[in-house]
């Protein structure tokens, strides 16, 4: 979960669920409500002060910048 606390007092979050974990689309609303209740007492989905983007996917890899000899002579 990635959260951004915005200047207007709202929170915008992204929740990434891995396909292999078995989550189904119909399970997501209750998960998001639980995250709201358990971890975010200052904002509320029902009042519009919290929004989520939910992503269901798979990890393709971890990509990092690495120096190469020709780029850094």
SULBEL-V891209 format. One record per run of one state. SS is the DSSP state (alpha for helix, beta for strand, coil for the rest). FROM is the first residue (numbers start at 1). TO is the last residue. Records with the same first field share a line. If there is no record, write none. Layout:
SS=FROM-TO  FROM-TO
This chain:
coil=1-1  6-10  22-24  40-49  58-73
beta=2-5  11-18  50-57
alpha=19-21  25-39
